[in-house]
Amino acid sequence: MYASFIIISFLLLIPVGVYLYFYLLRMADFWELKFNAKKVKMAAALIAILAVMCSVNLFGFGALVVLHMFAAALCMEILNIIFAALHKHKIIKIDLWNKIFYCGAVPVIITALILGYGYFNMGNVIETDYTIHTEKPVPEHGYKIALVADLHFGTTMNEEKLKKYCNEIESTKPDLVVLCGDIVDERTTRVQMENAAKILGSIKSTYGTFYVYGNHDKSTYTSKPNFNEKQLKNQLVSNGIHVFEDEVYNVNHNLTIIGRKDKGFSPGIKRKTSEELLKNADTHNFLLLLDHQPSELQQNSAAGIDLQLSGHTHGGQIWPIGLISHKLGFNQISYGYKNIGKYQIIVTSGMGGWGYPIRTGHHSEYVIVNVKK
């Protein structure tokens, strides 16, 4: 399957390589690199081939750079066509534009600025607050819930920074902390996993910390995981974190947590429906659903769920992936708040990111949800 993915990626990238070859020749011509035309062509071809080879893994940093440059260059091509048409009708002069276009530097500069911003944006974790209301019999002061998801520990954050953000979360005095999946992934080392569990488990709250798995936590997408599921769960539990997979837990006499098994992407994965999980639950309680992926919203609404907290989407980590995935129906909600009657859902963009430390689609965050009567 992996080999097929690489072959398909390579075939899709061939037009990018061909364009890059002619783009480099045009740059060489502008900068008058004509000392040896044959060597210039060979160098352009070699660079184009290397760029394609570095981009075969579409989830790698090389592909991120090359595809951003390709997109920026195509935008320049479109502008050049427009300006050329305007010049042909003697509406504008394009001497300066020709120099800007043919020098080839603009796509490089644009790519550097976008990825530089993306690197800063990924590491700048902010607090996002929501206040929701319920008719259920919650305490007068309500509940304060701290939500962390998609940390992907090790990709974008070290222990020192995680401690800093966990101290910020603790300073809000949450009633409970919920971890909605992908706290670690395939690249997280065992030591990093253990440190992440220890730091997250140290957050003080009234009722404790609750965890549901994401699609990356169990290192599903690698044949050589750094730790197994049992080691991960043992580490979480030993640090006082409650781990749920299709389970119902009564926090007190008016708050019930439903922790879902991750939906995953394999047809072999089976999990209970929300209706099945609620058969033995007191539906007079405030029902808090934790599910890594924001899916099955209509079913959850019909089952009587009051609030669902999810992650997974990263808010569209790299623009415009979030817009495209939402339009194509991959996610019913990509980011933020939505309600269906009395059922409410909040999807976080996550505290980190997967694959590379770049985020251009949304900010990094932890979420504080205030539930009020």
Number of C-alpha atoms within 10 A of each C-alpha: 5 7 8 9 12 15 12 12 17 19 12 13 22 15 12 19 23 14 15 23 20 15 19 21 18 16 17 19 15 16 12 9 13 12 8 8 13 10 12 17 16 12 15 20 19 14 16 23 19 12 20 26 17 17 22 20 16 16 12 13 16 16 19 20 18 22 19 18 20 20 14 17 23 14 12 18 13 11 14 17 11 12 18 18 13 14 14 11 9 10 11 12 13 16 9 8 14 14 11 13 20 19 17 19 12 16 19 16 12 15 21 15 12 15 19 14 14 21 17 15 19 25 20 13 17 14 14 15 12 14 10 15 15 16 10 16 15 18 12 8 10 16 18 21 23 25 29 29 32 31 27 26 26 21 18 19 17 13 13 10 13 18 17 12 18 19 16 14 23 17 12 13 16 22 18 19 27 22 28 30 28 28 27 29 28 22 19 21 16 16 11 16 24 18 17 25 23 19 17 23 22 18 21 19 19 12 12 18 25 22 26 27 28 28 20 22 22 22 21 15 12 12 8 10 17 17 17 14 13 10 14 18 18 14 19 23 16 13 17 17 23 19 17 18 17 18 15 20 15 15 12 10 12 16 20 20 22 24 27 26 22 22 19 17 8 7 7 7 10 11 15 13 14 21 15 12 17 18 11 9 17 14 17 13 19 23 25 20 21 30 28 30 26 23 15 12 19 10 13 21 20 14 18 17 24 24 23 24 26 32 29 26 25 27 25 22 25 18 13 11 15 22 14 13 16 16 11 10 10 13 17 16 22 25 24 15 14 15 14 13 9 14 20 21 25 23 27 29 28 32 30 31 28 23 14 16 20 25 27 21 20 19 23 25 26 24 24 20 18 19 19 18 15
